[in-house]
Amino acid sequence: MDLKQLSYFKAVAEELHFQRAARRVHLTQPALSHQIKALERELGVTLLERDRKSVALTAAGGVLLEHTKLILRQVEVAKQETQEVGGSAPKRLLVATIDYLNLDVITRSLMKMRSEHPEVEIQKTEMPTNEVFNAVKEQAVDIGFGPPPVPHDALIKRRVALGHWTLVLPRDHELTIQESVSLAELRDQPLIIFDRALNPDLYDWWMQQFAAAGYKPNVVMETKQIQAALSMVKDGLALYIIASFLISDLSDSLTLRPLSGFDTEMSVFAAWREDYRNPALKFFLEYIRQLA
């Protein structure tokens, strides 16, 4: 049992999907399956129950996953502290955001960081919502940005954006005569919303809001591309539900109306480990404090 095998096992155990895990660790799916089977033979236990449709952790697999997380985290800490003492630690800042998130405070903070600390290599990665804060907890990144909840007690969080759910519609649409729009008034409207893969929990919450309004929405497009959605609205093909802080510029032919009748508030938080050791993060946090 070696560190590579453990990292391969961790990827499969977290993804519960061999194809996604293989992409994550840069292996072919057969090679990854071979590594997991070799690990199971060495330990003499079944770690994963799998069939053609699903992958699930066994009780033994769950125990190994917890130990694997601790082992890989400790290896990374040992590497970092050794490099710091030896003076060879890379000057790097690892930032994770959710897909679809393009916040002014993040962009401006990164630009200020690059301007005032050009020696620091900045890597910005987009992840599904449920992975961002886990990546911070596991020290795969220094800081993450995403919507609440922030599920880990070991993380410090700070709200960096507050907005509301809003509707993008053509200026000549009949609903523009209203100051706000209720979900009941969208019953017969073709709608665009974010792709469920971006945030399954939030997507399901939205479906519950529509159900509470008494209908199943006519969703004609789920998207990860804001501009593509805006183009469809401009062409009169649909109306677009989106958090207000994600909209910066609209063409003259489009306008916004707040949604009403339910809790429309939407926030974005930054989160980082309380015990962080990266000095570059200290500077970045100060820029966020100034600009948020």
C-alpha positions as CSV (number, residue, x, y, z in Angstrom):
1,M,0.0,0.0,0.0
2,D,1.6,3.2,-1.2
3,L,0.6,6.9,-1.3
4,K,-0.4,6.8,-5.0
5,Q,-2.7,3.9,-4.3
6,L,-4.2,5.8,-1.4
7,S,-4.7,8.9,-3.5
8,Y,-6.4,6.8,-6.2
9,F,-8.7,5.2,-3.6
10,K,-9.6,8.6,-2.1
11,A,-10.6,9.9,-5.5
12,V,-12.9,6.9,-6.2
13,A,-14.3,7.0,-2.6
14,E,-15.2,10.7,-2.9
15,E,-16.5,10.6,-6.5
16,L,-18.2,7.2,-6.2
17,H,-17.7,7.1,-10.0
18,F,-14.7,5.4,-11.6
19,Q,-14.8,7.6,-14.8
20,R,-14.8,10.9,-12.9
21,A,-12.2,9.6,-10.5
22,A,-10.0,8.5,-13.4
23,R,-10.1,12.0,-14.9
24,R,-9.3,13.5,-11.5
25,V,-6.1,11.4,-11.0
26,H,-5.2,11.4,-14.7
27,L,-5.4,7.6,-15.3
28,T,-7.5,5.5,-17.6
29,Q,-10.5,3.9,-16.1
30,P,-9.1,0.3,-16.5
31,A,-5.8,1.4,-14.9
32,L,-7.6,2.9,-11.9
33,S,-9.8,-0.2,-11.5
34,H,-6.6,-2.3,-11.5
35,Q,-5.1,-0.2,-8.7
36,I,-8.2,-0.4,-6.5
37,K,-8.4,-4.2,-7.0
38,A,-4.7,-4.5,-6.1
39,L,-5.3,-2.5,-3.0
40,E,-8.2,-4.7,-2.0
41,R,-6.1,-7.9,-2.6
42,E,-3.3,-6.6,-0.4
43,L,-5.7,-5.7,2.4
44,G,-7.8,-8.8,2.0
45,V,-11.1,-6.8,2.2
46,T,-13.6,-5.3,-0.2
47,L,-13.4,-1.5,-0.1
48,L,-16.0,-0.6,-2.8
49,E,-19.2,-2.3,-3.9
50,R,-19.7,-1.7,-7.5
51,D,-22.0,-2.7,-10.3
52,R,-22.8,-1.3,-13.7
53,K,-24.9,1.5,-12.2
54,S,-23.3,2.5,-8.9
55,V,-20.3,2.5,-6.7
56,A,-20.6,2.5,-2.9
57,L,-18.1,2.4,0.1
58,T,-18.2,-0.6,2.3
59,A,-17.7,-0.3,6.0
60,A,-14.0,-1.2,5.6
61,G,-13.7,1.3,2.8
62,G,-15.2,4.1,5.0
63,V,-12.5,3.3,7.7
64,L,-9.7,3.4,5.1
65,L,-11.0,6.7,3.6
66,E,-10.8,8.5,7.0
67,H,-7.3,7.2,7.6
68,T,-6.3,8.0,4.0
69,K,-7.4,11.7,4.4
70,L,-5.3,12.0,7.5
71,I,-2.3,10.4,5.9
72,L,-2.3,12.4,2.7
73,R,-3.0,15.6,4.6
74,Q,0.0,14.9,7.0
75,V,2.2,14.2,4.0
76,E,1.3,17.5,2.4
77,V,2.0,19.3,5.7
78,A,5.3,17.6,6.1
79,K,6.3,18.5,2.6
80,Q,5.3,22.2,3.0
81,E,7.0,22.6,6.4
82,T,10.2,20.9,5.1
83,Q,10.3,23.2,2.1
84,E,9.7,26.3,4.2
85,V,12.6,25.4,6.5
86,G,14.8,24.6,3.6
87,G,13.8,27.8,1.7
88,S,12.5,26.0,-1.3
89,A,8.7,26.4,-0.7
90,P,7.0,27.6,-3.8
91,K,5.4,31.0,-3.5
92,R,1.9,30.0,-4.7
93,L,-1.7,30.9,-3.9
94,L,-4.4,28.3,-4.7
95,V,-7.9,29.7,-5.1
96,A,-11.1,27.6,-5.7
97,T,-14.4,29.0,-6.8
98,I,-17.6,27.4,-7.9
99,D,-18.3,27.1,-11.6
100,Y,-20.3,30.0,-12.9
101,L,-19.0,32.4,-10.2
102,N,-17.5,35.7,-11.6
103,L,-17.5,38.1,-8.7
104,D,-15.9,41.5,-8.9
105,V,-14.4,41.3,-5.4
106,I,-12.5,38.0,-6.4
107,T,-11.3,39.4,-9.7
108,R,-10.1,42.7,-8.2
109,S,-8.4,41.0,-5.3
110,L,-6.6,38.6,-7.6
111,M,-5.5,41.6,-9.8
112,K,-4.2,43.4,-6.8
113,M,-2.3,40.3,-5.6
114,R,-0.7,39.9,-9.0
115,S,0.2,43.6,-9.1
116,E,1.7,43.9,-5.6
117,H,3.2,40.4,-5.3
118,P,4.3,39.3,-8.8
119,E,6.5,36.6,-7.2
120,V,3.5,34.6,-6.1
121,E,2.1,32.1,-8.6
122,I,-1.7,32.2,-8.5
123,Q,-3.7,29.2,-9.6
124,K,-7.5,29.7,-9.8
125,T,-9.6,26.5,-10.2
126,E,-13.4,26.1,-10.7
127,M,-15.1,23.3,-9.0
128,P,-18.7,22.0,-8.3
129,T,-20.2,23.6,-5.3
130,N,-19.9,20.6,-3.0
131,E,-16.2,20.3,-3.6
132,V,-15.0,23.8,-2.9
133,F,-15.0,23.9,0.9
134,N,-13.9,20.3,1.1
135,A,-10.9,21.2,-1.0
136,V,-10.1,24.0,1.6
137,K,-10.5,21.6,4.5
138,E,-8.3,19.0,2.9
139,Q,-5.6,21.7,2.1
140,A,-5.9,21.1,-1.6
141,V,-6.4,24.9,-2.0
142,D,-5.7,27.9,0.3
143,I,-9.1,29.6,0.0
144,G,-12.5,28.8,-1.5
145,F,-15.5,30.9,-2.6
146,G,-19.0,29.6,-2.7
147,P,-22.6,29.8,-1.3
148,P,-23.5,28.7,2.2
149,P,-23.4,26.5,4.1
150,V,-19.7,26.3,4.9
151,P,-19.9,22.8,6.5
152,H,-16.6,22.5,8.3
153,D,-15.9,23.8,11.8
154,A,-12.1,24.1,11.0
155,L,-12.8,26.8,8.4
156,I,-13.1,30.6,9.0
157,K,-15.7,32.1,6.7
158,R,-16.4,35.7,5.6
159,R,-19.3,36.9,3.4
160,V,-18.0,38.6,0.3
161,A,-21.2,39.1,-1.6
162,L,-24.9,39.5,-0.8
163,G,-27.6,39.7,-3.4
164,H,-31.0,38.4,-4.3
165,W,-32.6,36.1,-6.9
166,T,-33.7,38.1,-9.8
167,L,-35.2,37.7,-13.3
168,V,-33.7,38.9,-16.5
169,L,-36.2,39.6,-19.2
170,P,-36.6,41.7,-22.4
171,R,-37.5,45.3,-21.8
172,D,-40.7,44.9,-23.9
173,H,-41.9,41.9,-21.9
174,E,-45.3,42.2,-20.2
175,L,-43.9,41.5,-16.7
176,T,-41.7,44.7,-16.8
177,I,-44.7,46.8,-15.8
178,Q,-44.3,45.2,-12.3
179,E,-41.8,46.2,-9.6
180,S,-41.3,42.5,-8.7
181,V,-42.3,39.1,-10.1
182,S,-43.7,36.2,-8.1
183,L,-43.1,32.6,-9.0
184,A,-46.8,32.1,-9.6
185,E,-46.5,34.6,-12.5
186,L,-43.8,32.5,-14.1
187,R,-46.1,29.4,-14.5
188,D,-46.4,29.6,-18.3
189,Q,-43.1,31.2,-19.0
190,P,-40.1,29.4,-20.6
191,L,-37.3,29.7,-18.1
192,I,-33.5,29.4,-17.9
193,I,-31.8,28.4,-14.7
194,F,-28.3,27.2,-13.7
195,D,-27.2,23.7,-14.5
196,R,-28.0,21.2,-11.7
197,A,-24.5,19.9,-11.7
198,L,-23.2,23.3,-10.4
199,N,-25.1,23.0,-7.1
200,P,-27.5,20.0,-6.8
201,D,-28.8,21.1,-3.4
202,L,-29.6,24.6,-4.5
203,Y,-31.2,23.3,-7.7
204,D,-33.4,21.0,-5.7
205,W,-34.3,23.9,-3.4
206,W,-35.5,25.8,-6.5
207,M,-37.7,22.9,-7.6
208,Q,-39.3,22.9,-4.2
209,Q,-40.1,26.6,-4.5
210,F,-41.8,26.0,-7.8
211,A,-43.7,23.0,-6.3
212,A,-44.8,25.3,-3.4
213,A,-46.1,27.7,-6.1
214,G,-48.2,24.9,-7.5
215,Y,-46.5,23.9,-10.7
216,K,-43.5,22.3,-12.4
217,P,-41.5,25.0,-14.2
218,N,-41.0,25.0,-18.0
219,V,-37.2,25.0,-17.9
220,V,-36.0,25.2,-21.5
221,M,-32.3,25.4,-20.7
222,E,-30.0,24.6,-17.8
223,T,-26.7,26.4,-18.3
224,K,-23.2,27.1,-17.0
225,Q,-22.8,30.0,-19.4
226,I,-24.3,33.3,-18.4
227,Q,-23.8,35.0,-21.7
228,A,-25.5,32.2,-23.6
229,A,-28.5,32.6,-21.3
230,L,-28.6,36.3,-21.8
231,S,-28.5,35.9,-25.6
232,M,-31.5,33.6,-25.4
233,V,-33.4,36.2,-23.3
234,K,-32.4,38.9,-25.8
235,D,-33.9,36.8,-28.6
236,G,-37.1,36.5,-26.7
237,L,-36.8,32.7,-26.2
238,A,-36.9,32.6,-22.4
239,L,-36.6,34.4,-19.0
240,Y,-33.5,33.9,-16.9
241,I,-33.4,33.3,-13.1
242,I,-30.0,34.3,-11.6
243,A,-28.4,35.8,-8.5
244,S,-28.2,39.6,-8.8
245,F,-24.5,39.8,-8.0
246,L,-23.7,37.7,-11.1
247,I,-25.1,40.4,-13.4
248,S,-22.8,43.3,-14.1
249,D,-23.7,44.6,-17.5
250,L,-26.9,44.2,-19.5
251,S,-27.6,45.2,-23.1
252,D,-30.2,48.0,-23.5
253,S,-32.7,45.5,-24.7
254,L,-32.7,43.6,-21.3
255,T,-33.8,44.5,-17.8
256,L,-34.0,43.0,-14.3
257,R,-36.9,42.5,-11.9
258,P,-36.5,41.1,-8.4
259,L,-38.4,37.9,-7.6
260,S,-40.7,37.9,-4.6
261,G,-42.8,35.7,-2.4
262,F,-40.1,33.6,-0.9
263,D,-36.6,34.0,0.7
264,T,-34.7,35.5,-2.2
265,E,-31.5,36.4,-0.4
266,M,-28.3,34.8,-1.9
267,S,-24.8,35.1,-0.4
268,V,-21.2,34.0,-1.3
269,F,-18.6,33.3,1.4
270,A,-14.9,33.0,1.4
271,A,-13.5,30.2,3.6
272,W,-10.0,29.3,4.7
273,R,-8.4,27.2,7.3
274,E,-7.7,28.8,10.7
275,D,-4.3,27.1,10.8
276,Y,-3.1,28.2,7.4
277,R,0.6,28.6,6.9
278,N,0.8,30.2,3.5
279,P,2.0,33.9,3.9
280,A,0.5,34.8,0.4
281,L,-2.9,34.1,1.8
282,K,-2.5,36.7,4.5
283,F,-2.0,39.4,1.8
284,F,-4.9,38.1,-0.3
285,L,-7.3,38.1,2.7
286,E,-6.4,41.7,3.4
287,Y,-7.3,42.7,-0.2
288,I,-10.6,40.9,0.1
289,R,-11.3,42.7,3.4
290,Q,-10.6,46.0,1.6
291,L,-12.7,45.3,-1.5
292,A,-15.6,43.2,-0.2
